[in-house]
Amino acid sequence: MSSTITLSHNLHEHFESLSRFNDSKELLTSELYTQIQPEVKAVLNSHEVGFFAPPAPKKPFYRAVTWNIERGIEFDGILHQLANHAELKAADILLIPETDMGMARSANRNVAKELAEALGLNYFFVPTYINLSKGNGTEIHFEGDNTHAIHGNAILSRYPIKDFHNIPLHNAKDKMKGKEKRLGHQQAPACTVVLPQGEVRVICAHLDAHSSKRHRRDQMRMIMRYINQLPKLPTLFGGDLNTTTYNSKNAFWAIFGFWVRVSMGVRYVIAKHYPYPNRFFEKSLFKTLERHGFNYENWNEPGVCTLHYHVEDLKKIKNLRDLVPQWCFKFIDWACAKNNGYCSFKIDWFAARDLKLVHENQSFPDPHTAPLSPKVIGPLKYQDRECSDHDAILVDFRI
């Protein structure tokens, strides 16, 4: 069965003119934006849905995976891992932040649709931005031009999906400032997955990266307020929460936070805070989850990070340069050298409400059915190339 709802627009001819605006205030008061605003809003308030999954059998438990696939740039490797990795290929639900549709950096693919079609899954894609540039960091060097120029988040499922929602999140910074100019804001897709034992609401979040800890907490509150207005269902929440422990809204606060952590002891922070952001720096975000009945502590592999930085990784350094001045890098290198050049963060998470977690020590009648405890899976490579800058995480559950 092919897609039933597809996204398209006729905004391409305006991209060059739109990219000349210096900030959102200048954009929003322009005659051009007044003219095209209805179409911009129509795109950002829409979504895309496709149905490629054949009927699937009842299972004693189900596997969910969330993986920030870094736009889908390494599409062949991502597809290879999801189709062949011993643990990932058993996923029944995939939460996929950072999914492109018609971006040059990802070969102008409709990443969510093409993954779903190749894997035989249903999918739900929500746009977050209409990109006026080719991206940030090394992404500007990809050949060709954007087509649809849309970026967003997606949910893929082996089982039927329905009741589609775009949960809008306010911006942490003006998306029309800087090199990567964009129209829009983060949105969390939410839908109902119809499992044989009952329905489960699934939410995929991608909180703002260049933001403060307070802003990420506020975005989480917005998600919780939205879903609390919906009919109550068992709920699985997951995605990239960008819980780096930093206020990275601008260079000043990012640099200030860096020196605070240096004063605390580099090795101490890398070992005790980056893998456990919920304990101190990002505590209010996780308290928000708890106040709304979500359990996150048992639904993640404790202390295992999902995003890794090395001083010799030029790609990530170039992307970091969009936020941090060049002169800071010698101090970052100095700090990382105290930990053999490495620094890792735990920023990808699952949380659940009214669902039962399944562990590897639980047995089921079918000896070939072996559950896993919550687990980080990485590094994921294909033909000696990293598939993404994030590791995947998985969890097994039942209703």
Secondary structure, 3 states (H helix, E strand, C coil): CCCCECCCCCCHHHHHHHCCCCCHHHHHCCHHHHHHHHHHHHHHCCCEEECCCCCCCCCCCEEEEECCCCECCCHHHHHHHHHHCCCCCCCCEEEEEEEEECCHHHCCCEHHHHHHHHHCCEEEEEEEEEECCCCCHHHHHCCCCCCCCEEEEEEEECCCEEEEEEEECCCCCCCCCCCCCEEECCEEEEEEEEECCEEEEEEEEECCCCCCHHHHHHHHHHHHHHHHCCCCCCEEEEEECCCCCCCCCCHHHHHHHHHHHHHHCHHHHHHHCCCCHHHCCCHHHHHHHHHCCCECHHHCCCCCCCEEEECCCHHHHHHHCCCCCHHHHHHHHHHHHCCCCEEEECCEEEEEECCEEECCCCCCCCCCCCCCCCEEECCCEECCEECCCECEEEEEEEC
